[in-house]
Structures are given as structure tokens and as C-alpha cells.
Amino acid sequence: MAAVEKINRHVEDALAKGATIVTEKPVLPEGPQYVAPLVLAGATNEMELASEETFGPVAPLFRFETEEEAVALANGTPYGLASYFYTENLKRAWRVGEALEFGMVGLNTGSVSMEIAPFGGVKQSGLGREGAQAGIEEYLELKSFHMGGLG
């Protein structure tokens, strides 16, 4: 329930501060733990959803003019679990992907999680990785064994 309340609080705050609903809000099915998917236009940095993690089906749309402005807007949060962007330009894909300060980046996809890839964030979204080869390192004790003068 707390997660649903937080999502609804973020949406209400955004609407009160000038965001508009782009998608038609569907009728909710029975149950207190369901939140309908929502796309909000006109999102700004003054809204709670710009400075808190919203773990729910809310997609806020922020306006920007340049690639640099978009990257700065994306990185201007204390969180860094996942980010997503779309481009057909391969040079831009590498440039933006490298510049984004997130543990997982999706290029032309909404999927950034799978069992064969490390899962984890940066900044206040956590340190370290779960899963894949990188995930096991947190459970291992590494030893450095230096030798000399044996012969």
C-alpha cells in the first residue's frame, strides 16, 4: 500500500504543478495494489517525481533542446538505478550511454534486466551488482599471494 500511495502522491504533485495526463487513465481493476499506467507531459524538476524514485508505471516527459541538456537533466538526480533513451544514431548511442550516470542503461528498449546481466544502480540507488558474473564477487574473499626468493 505504501508504494501505491507514493506513486499516487507523485502523480498528484505533478498534476498540481502543471503536468498533464497524455494517456487516458484506464478504469482501475479491483484491488488496492494496482496503479494504472500513466504518461505525464510537462514534467519539471520542481516535481517530486523528478527528485524521488517512483517505482511504478508513471512516465514523466521532460522537455529539452539539446543532447547535453537531456543528459544533464537525467543525471541531475541523486538516484541512478536505470535510464532509457532512444536513437538511431550509433555515435550518439555511445556518447549518451557513456555520459548517463546510471547502473543500467536501455538503448531503444524498456528492458534493462535479465539473468545474464549484472543488476544494480549507482549514487543513492545502491552500490554493487546482483546477478551474472559480476554479482558473485560480493560473496567471494579474494587473496593476493606474492612470492619471491624461492631459488
NORDANOR-V798245 format. One record per backbone hydrogen bond with DSSP energy under -0.5 kcal/mol. NH is the residue of the N-H (numbers start at 1). CO is the residue of the C=O. Records with the same first field share a line. If there is no record, write none. Layout:
NH->CO ; CO
This chain:
5->1
6->2
7->3
8->4
9->5
10->6
11->7
12->8
13->9
14->10
15->11
16->12
17->13
18->15
19->14
20->41
22->20 ; 39
23->39
26->24
34->31
38->57
40->59
41->20
43->61
47->44
50->47
51->48
52->48
55->53
56->54
58->56
59->38
60->58
61->40
62->60
63->43
70->66
71->67
72->68
73->69
74->70
75->71
76->72
77->75
80->122
83->104
85->106
90->88
93->89
94->90
95->91
96->92
97->93
98->94
99->95
100->96
102->100
103->80
104->81
106->83
107->105
108->85 ; 106
112->110
117->114
119->130
122->80
124->78
125->122
126->123
130->119
132->115
135->131 ; 132
136->132 ; 133
137->133 ; 134
138->135
139->136
140->137
142->140
145->143
146->144
